[in-house]
Amino acid sequence: MKNWWIKFGCILTGYNYNIVKNSSEISVKAVKRYTAAILIVCILWAFIGYSFTNRYLRGSEIMSSIGACIFVIIIIQIERQLILSINPSKWLIIARGIIACMMAIIGSIIIDQIIFKEDIELEKITFIEERVRKAIEPKTKDLRDQIEQINKAISEKEAERLVLIENITKNPNMTVFSTQAITTNTKSSEENPETGKPVTVEKTTPVIVTTRSNIPNPKIQMIPAIEKTISDLRTQKTEKETALINIRPKLEKDISSKVGFLDELKVMYSILSQSMIALVIWLIWFFFLLGLEMLVLISKKSEKENDYERTVQHHMDLQFKKLELFAKMGEFK
């Protein structure tokens, strides 16, 4: 079991197991110490990665698990930068310290958002109300303007219909005159010039006849179209009034569903600035995470060179000597 644990530690830290198993107990303990430190940080960041993916990226359980694995892989690779350095430079130590501070801030923010979830939900009510108040004014103004325009159009159509009804009441029927030309046959007696006797002659004479008839007022046919227009306008008005009534609940629902990570940061800042207890808890988590992030850095900085690192250094020196020897052999040729 011990060898398996050391093998697992070598996988995490990047150490060569074949060298470690032939090294002293000091090197083995160093692997165990680094493994323990990395495991603590990885477990914590797996939880943070899962929560972040699930809460803010709306990921499923599978996607949240993948997010946790990605966070863990990133942490391992960051820690290896320092663990696998034989003589870490000052800039590497400074960079690792900066990364540790940033990771502690991010981690404490996400964890505190989980811890203060109920407080954040309560504070978000005020936050959402403020957003709704800002968004509702232009939307309600637009709807009221549309309703006013529809009311104006309805009034105009009703006035037009009233004028038509008054006209139809006064003149339900209209007199229409029509003229047509007809021919009439007339008989006359004339003297035949040849015989001198009277002869009856029939002639066709055109006559213009004017007829008078009463028909219903044609404006009656305009009323159904106007009434349909009025009905359509009233339907539109009802829809707009319903939208005006439901605009606040709809806006609250839309804004509530769109509250993201930055919005919750604003709410969290509001809670921390108003509550000393919340600020103290956030600072506790921050320094706790910062301490965990600095474990490997402090261990690496404080420990002396062990035989594992000396063996690695020795192998590198041997490689350099081989390369120099090959270079000299090439010159003689």
C-alpha positions in Angstrom: 0.0 0.0 0.0 2.9 2.3 0.8 4.5 1.8 -2.6 1.1 2.5 -4.3 0.7 5.7 -2.3 4.2 6.8 -3.3 3.5 5.9 -6.9 0.3 8.0 -6.7 2.3 10.9 -5.2 4.8 10.7 -8.0 2.0 10.9 -10.6 0.7 14.0 -8.9 4.0 15.7 -8.3 5.7 14.6 -11.5 8.6 12.9 -9.6 10.3 9.9 -11.1 9.2 6.8 -9.1 12.3 4.8 -10.1 14.5 7.5 -8.6 12.3 8.0 -5.5 12.2 4.3 -4.5 16.0 4.2 -4.5 16.3 7.5 -2.6 16.4 8.1 1.2 13.4 8.5 3.5 13.8 12.3 3.3 12.9 12.3 -0.4 10.0 9.9 0.2 8.7 12.1 2.9 9.0 15.1 0.6 6.8 13.3 -2.0 4.3 12.4 0.7 4.2 16.0 1.9 3.8 17.5 -1.6 1.1 14.9 -2.3 -0.9 15.8 0.8 -0.7 19.5 0.1 -1.8 19.0 -3.6 -4.6 16.7 -2.6 -6.0 19.2 -0.1 -5.9 22.0 -2.7 -7.3 19.7 -5.4 -10.3 18.6 -3.3 -11.1 22.2 -2.4 -10.8 23.4 -6.0 -12.8 20.4 -7.3 -15.7 21.6 -5.1 -15.2 25.2 -6.3 -15.0 24.1 -9.9 -18.2 21.9 -9.6 -20.1 24.7 -7.8 -19.0 27.4 -10.3 -19.9 25.3 -13.4 -23.3 24.3 -11.9 -24.3 27.7 -10.5 -23.1 30.2 -13.0 -22.5 28.2 -16.2 -25.8 26.3 -15.7 -24.0 23.0 -16.4 -25.5 19.6 -15.7 -24.0 17.2 -13.2 -21.8 15.7 -15.9 -20.6 19.1 -17.1 -20.1 20.3 -13.5 -17.9 17.2 -12.9 -15.9 18.0 -16.0 -15.5 21.5 -14.8 -14.2 20.2 -11.5 -11.7 17.9 -13.3 -10.5 20.9 -15.3 -9.9 23.0 -12.2 -8.0 20.1 -10.6 -5.8 19.6 -13.6 -5.0 23.3 -13.6 -4.1 23.2 -9.9 -1.8 20.2 -10.4 0.0 21.8 -13.3 0.5 25.1 -11.3 1.9 23.2 -8.3 4.3 21.2 -10.5 5.9 24.4 -11.8 7.3 24.9 -8.3 7.8 21.3 -7.1 9.8 20.2 -10.2 12.1 23.2 -10.0 15.5 22.2 -8.5 16.4 25.8 -7.6 13.4 27.9 -8.1 14.2 31.5 -9.1 13.0 34.6 -7.3 10.6 35.5 -10.1 9.0 32.0 -10.0 8.4 32.3 -6.3 6.9 35.8 -6.8 4.7 34.6 -9.6 3.5 31.7 -7.5 2.7 34.0 -4.7 0.7 36.3 -6.9 -1.2 33.3 -8.4 -1.8 32.1 -4.8 -3.4 35.4 -3.8 -5.6 35.5 -6.9 -6.7 31.9 -6.4 -7.5 32.6 -2.8 -9.6 35.7 -3.7 -11.5 33.7 -6.4 -12.0 30.7 -4.2 -13.1 32.7 -1.2 -15.6 34.6 -3.3 -17.2 31.5 -4.8 -17.3 29.7 -1.4 -18.8 32.7 0.4 -21.4 33.0 -2.3 -22.4 29.4 -1.4 -22.2 30.0 2.3 -24.2 33.3 2.1 -26.6 31.9 -0.5 -29.8 32.7 1.5 -28.5 36.2 2.4 -27.6 36.8 -1.3 -31.1 35.7 -2.3 -32.7 38.2 0.1 -30.4 41.0 -1.0 -31.1 40.1 -4.6 -34.8 41.1 -4.1 -33.7 44.7 -3.6 -31.2 44.4 -6.4 -33.9 43.1 -8.8 -36.4 45.7 -7.7 -34.0 48.4 -8.6 -33.4 46.9 -12.0 -37.1 46.5 -12.6 -37.7 50.1 -11.6 -35.2 51.3 -14.1 -36.4 49.0 -16.9 -40.1 49.4 -16.3 -40.3 53.2 -16.9 -39.4 53.2 -20.6 -41.4 50.1 -21.3 -44.6 51.4 -19.6 -44.2 54.7 -21.3 -44.1 53.0 -24.7 -47.2 50.9 -23.9 -49.1 53.9 -22.6 -48.2 55.9 -25.8 -49.5 53.0 -27.9 -52.7 52.8 -25.9 -53.3 56.5 -26.2 -52.8 56.3 -30.0 -55.3 53.4 -30.2 -57.8 55.4 -28.1 -57.4 58.3 -30.4 -58.0 56.1 -33.5 -61.1 54.6 -31.8 -62.5 58.0 -31.1 -62.0 59.1 -34.7 -63.7 56.0 -36.0 -66.6 56.3 -33.6 -67.1 59.9 -34.6 -67.0 58.9 -38.2 -69.6 56.2 -37.5 -71.8 58.7 -35.6 -71.8 61.1 -38.6 -72.8 58.3 -40.9 -75.6 57.1 -38.7 -76.9 60.7 -38.4 -76.8 61.0 -42.2 -78.5 57.7 -42.7 -81.2 58.6 -40.1 -82.0 61.8 -41.9 -81.8 60.3 -45.4 -82.6 56.5 -45.1 -83.4 56.5 -48.8 -82.1 58.4 -51.8 -84.1 59.5 -54.9 -82.4 58.4 -58.1 -83.5 59.8 -61.5 -82.8 57.9 -64.6 -83.4 58.9 -68.2 -83.8 56.7 -71.3 -84.8 57.2 -74.9 -87.8 55.4 -76.4 -89.5 55.5 -79.7 -93.2 56.1 -80.4 -95.2 55.5 -83.6 -97.5 58.3 -84.8 -99.9 58.1 -87.7 -100.8 61.1 -90.0 -102.8 61.5 -93.1 -101.2 62.9 -96.2 -102.3 63.5 -99.7 -100.7 61.2 -102.3 -99.3 63.5 -105.0 -99.9 61.0 -107.7 -103.4 60.1 -107.1 -104.5 63.1 -105.0 -106.1 60.9 -102.5 -105.4 61.0 -98.7 -102.9 58.3 -97.5 -102.2 57.3 -93.8 -98.5 57.5 -93.0 -96.9 56.0 -89.8 -93.8 57.7 -88.4 -91.4 56.8 -85.6 -90.6 59.6 -83.1 -87.9 59.4 -80.4 -89.0 60.4 -76.9 -86.9 61.0 -73.7 -88.4 59.4 -70.6 -87.3 60.3 -67.1 -88.0 57.8 -64.3 -87.7 58.4 -60.5 -86.9 55.6 -57.9 -85.9 55.4 -54.2 -82.9 53.3 -53.1 -81.3 52.7 -49.6 -78.6 55.2 -48.6 -75.3 53.7 -49.9 -73.5 54.9 -46.8 -75.2 52.1 -44.9 -72.6 49.7 -46.4 -69.7 51.6 -44.8 -70.8 51.1 -41.3 -69.9 47.3 -40.9 -66.3 48.1 -42.1 -66.0 50.9 -39.6 -67.4 48.7 -36.8 -64.9 46.0 -37.6 -62.1 48.4 -37.5 -63.3 49.7 -34.1 -63.5 46.1 -32.8 -60.0 45.4 -33.9 -58.7 48.5 -32.3 -60.4 47.6 -29.0 -58.9 44.2 -29.2 -55.4 45.7 -29.6 -56.2 48.1 -26.7 -57.1 45.1 -24.5 -53.9 43.3 -25.4 -51.8 46.4 -24.7 -53.6 47.0 -21.3 -53.0 43.3 -20.4 -49.3 43.7 -21.3 -49.1 46.8 -19.2 -50.6 45.0 -16.2 -48.3 42.0 -16.6 -45.1 43.9 -17.4 -43.8 44.1 -13.9 -44.1 40.3 -13.1 -42.7 39.5 -16.5 -39.7 41.9 -16.0 -39.1 40.4 -12.5 -39.1 36.9 -13.9 -36.8 37.8 -16.8 -34.3 39.8 -14.7 -34.3 37.1 -12.0 -33.4 34.4 -14.6 -30.6 36.6 -16.0 -28.7 37.4 -12.7 -25.1 36.2 -13.3 -21.8 35.9 -11.6 -21.0 39.7 -11.8 -24.4 40.6 -10.4 -23.9 38.3 -7.5 -20.5 39.9 -6.9 -22.2 43.2 -6.6 -24.7 41.8 -4.1 -21.9 40.1 -2.3 -20.0 43.4 -2.1 -23.1 45.1 -0.7 -23.4 42.4 2.0 -19.7 42.6 2.9 -19.8 46.4 3.1 -22.9 46.4 5.3 -22.0 43.5 7.6 -18.8 43.2 9.6 -19.6 39.5 10.4 -19.8 38.7 6.7 -16.5 40.5 6.1 -14.8 38.6 8.9 -16.0 35.3 7.5 -14.8 36.2 4.0 -11.4 37.2 5.3 -11.2 33.9 7.3 -11.8 31.9 4.1 -9.4 34.1 2.1 -6.5 33.6 4.5 -7.3 29.9 4.9 -7.2 29.4 1.1 -4.1 31.6 0.8 -2.4 29.4 3.4 -3.3 26.2 1.5 -2.1 27.7 -1.7 1.2 28.7 -0.1 1.8 25.3 1.5 3.8 23.9 -1.4 5.7 27.2 -1.9 6.6 27.4 1.8 7.7 23.7 1.8 9.8 24.1 -1.3 11.4 27.3 0.0 12.2 26.0 3.5 13.5 22.5 2.7 17.1 21.7 1.9 18.3 19.9 -1.1 17.6 16.2 -0.8 19.2 13.2 -2.5 16.4 13.0 -5.1 17.2 16.5 -6.4 20.9 15.7 -6.1 20.4 12.5 -8.2 18.5 14.5 -10.8 21.2 17.1 -10.8 23.9 14.4 -11.1 22.1 12.8 -14.1 22.1 16.2 -15.7 25.8 16.7 -15.1 26.5 13.3 -16.6 24.5 14.2 -19.7 26.5 17.5 -20.0 29.8 15.6 -19.7 28.6 13.1 -22.4 27.7 15.9 -24.7 31.0 17.7 -24.2 32.8 14.4 -24.8 30.9 13.9 -28.1 31.7 17.4 -29.1 35.5 16.8 -28.5 35.3 13.5 -30.4 33.7 15.4 -33.3 36.5 18.0 -33.3 39.3 15.3 -33.5 37.5 13.7 -36.5 
